[in-house]
């Protein structure tokens, strides 16, 4: 038995995941399924863009891996995990059901999460802080189409690297961090989110939307972005002492449960 097998399941008080984009060819459903099977938590927050309705408007793409992931999420809820679904802009059709509980799954536009050590965080997808989405819906959809094409190329590269025995690497994430305008966009978004948390006198905010996992203090509040499952395969977790941590779930050698390693190297906050 390997060290990872002895550790499973990895138990947390809370888990946040966002931007899964089921229905999009860039979705890393198998990776997320492995993560869900390897972890357990009291709270599970689905922080928007879990289903990509925008992508499916151009033709339905729904392989069995996406069904498996939906079943895993529903099984979490049936087994007692408190699941909160906070729709994003790509699955905004579900916002019509905000305030409704479907069994053990609650649909909310936003919610305040209190950590075990008493800190209060606003949890929401975050698209309302995106000036592109708010000022030009057609421009946002055009950008989403271009991004989907980039993710297809990203998958080709990932398959080639896996065939060559190399680790996971995201072309989309690499380009995003190299383009100056994208860097400025991320910085402006983070500042807007932090200002909202300060305005509500909260300790911080947890969001997704921009596919850039990050956790850092901005002028007295903690900004947490749980990332995505099309580029970086990241999640935010709360330990049972209240400590928050970003995990990157990367492919070490092959796509199997015992070949995965949680790498808590992105950031931590006590």
N, C-alpha and C positions, 0 to 999 in steps of 0.2 A: 504494500500500500504506500502511495506517495505521500509527501508532506501535505500537498494540497487536498488530497482525499481525506486525510485525518482532520483537516481544518473545517471541512464542509459540514453543514452550511455556515457561511459567514453571517453572523447575527449582528444586526444593527437596530437601533430604535426607529430610525426613519431613513427612507431612501427617496431621492428625487431623480427622475429621468425626464428628458424632454426631447423633442424633435426626432422622433423615431421614423416618421414619414412612411408608415405602412401604405402600400399602393404605389410607391415610387421605386424605381429600379435601383436607386442608391441606398435603400434601406438595408442595414446590416442586421437583419432579423435573427439569423443564426447566432451571431455574437451576443445579442441581447438575451436570447433564450438561454444561452449558457450562463449568463450573468444572473438571470432570475432564478434558475435552477440551483445556483450555487449560493444564493443569499436568502435571508429571512429577515423580516422587519415587522414592527407593529404598525407603522404608517408607510404607505407607498403613495407618492405624489406623481401623477402623470402631468407634466407641466407643459402641455400644449403641443400641437403638431404631431400628435401620435398617429393619426390617420391623415394622409395627404389627399384631401378631396380635390384640391387644385390639380394635382398630377393626374388624377383619374378622370378629369373632364376631357382630357385628350386621348382617352382609351384606358380601359381597366387593366391593371397589372396586379394580380393577386395570387402569388404562388403559395404552395402548401406551407412554406416556412412562415408566411404571414398568418395563416390560420393557426399554426402551432403557437405562435407568440400570443395571439388573442386568447387561446385556450389557457395558456400559462397565466396570463393576467387575471382571467376569470377564476381560475383555480386558487390564486392567491386570495381573492376576495371571499370565495366560498370557505376557505380554511381560516378565516378570521382576521386577515390583514385589512386594515382600514384604508381603502383605496379612494383617493380624491383625484378626479379628472378635471383639469383646468384647461379648457379648449384654447387653441391658438388661432392664428389667422388662416392657416391651411385647413383646419377642421372647425372653423367658426360656426358651421351649421349646428354644432352641438351646444352652442351658447344659448340657443332657444330653450334648452332644458336646464339652464343654470338654476340652482336652488332645489333641484329634484334629486332624490336618492333612489337608485335602482339597486335594491338589495343592499349590499355592503359597499357599493360604489356611489360616491357623492359627486355630483357635477356642480362646480362652482367657477365663477369667473376669476375670483381671487379669494384668498383665505389667509388668516394670520396663524402661523405655526409658532407654538411656544416650546422651546427646547427644554430638556429636563433640568437645565440650570437656570431657567427663567428668562432667557432672551426671547424677544418677539421678532418674527420675520414675516414680512408680507410675501406671499407666494402667488405669482401670476406669470402668464406666458411671457409678456413683455412687449408684444407688438405695438401696444399703444404708445410706447416711447420711441418708436421707429418713425422718423419723419417721412421716409420714403413710402412706407405702408399707409400712413395717415394722409399724406398729401396727394398721392397718385397711385390708386389701386391698379390701374392698367400697367403702370411702370413696374410695380412690385410683381405682377404676374409675368410680365416679360422677363424680368430678372430671374424669376423662379424657373422659367423654361430654359434659360441659358444655364442656370445652375444645375438643372437636371441633366443636361447634356454633358456638363463637366463631370458629374457623378458617374455617368456611364463609362467615361474614359477612366475615371478613378477605379471602377470595378475591374476593368481590363488589366490595369496595372497591378491591382491587388492580387488578381488570379495569377498573373505572371510571377510576382514575387513569391507567392505561396508555392508555385511549382518549382521555383529555384531554391526553396527552403529559406527565404528571407522573411523578416518580420513585417508586420503591418505598417504601411506608410500611406498618408493621404495626400494626393496631388492637390486636391481642393484646399485643404488646410494650408499647405505650403504656399500656394499662390496667394491665398488670402493674407497671410502674414508678410508677404513680400510686396504687395501693392500698397502704396502710400495712402491712397484714398480709402481703401478698406481698413487700414490701421486707424485712420482718423475717424471713420464711421464707428468703429468699435469703441474708441475712446469717448466719443460724444454720447453714444448709447449708454455706456457705463455711468457717465456723469449724470445723465437724465434719470436713470434708475435710482442712483444714490440720493439725488435731490428729493425724489418721491418718498423714500424711506425717512429722510430727515424731516420732511414736511409732516409726516404722520407720527413723528416722534417714536419711531421703531428702531430696533437695534440693527436692522438690515433688511435686505430683500433677496429673494431667491427667484430666479427667472431662467429663461432659455432664449429661444428665438434666433440669436445671431450665430449659433453653432461655434461658439468660442468659450470653452470651459475656463473659468477664472474664479478665484476667490481672493479678495484683497480689501483692505480698509480704505475707504474714500471719505475723507473729511469727517471721520467719527462714526461712520456706519459701515457695516460689512456687506459688500457686494458679492453675491454668489451667483454664478451662472453654471448650471449643471451640464452644459455642453450639448451633445447630440449623439445619435447612433447612425449617422451616415458618413461622418468624417473621423471623429476622434474616439468614439465608443467610450463615453465618460458618464459618470454618475456622481451625485453629491450624496453623502451619507452622514447621519448623526449617530455617534457612538452612544453607549448607555450612560456616559458621564457628561453628555452634552457637547462633546467636541465634534466639530464639523470637519469633513475631509472630502477632497475630490479624489475619485478613483478613475484611473484609465485602465480599461479591461482589454489588454492587448493579446494578440495571438503569438504565443511563444514558439511553438513548433508545428502544431497541427490543430484542426478545428475539432477539439474534443474537450470535455470538461476538465480532465486531469492535465491538459496542456495549457490551461489558462493560469495567469498569475495576476492578482490585483496589485497594482503599482501605485501606492499612495504618495507619489512624488510631486504631484501638481501643487498642492497647497494644503495647509492645515490651519485650523483656528481653534483656540481653546476658549 
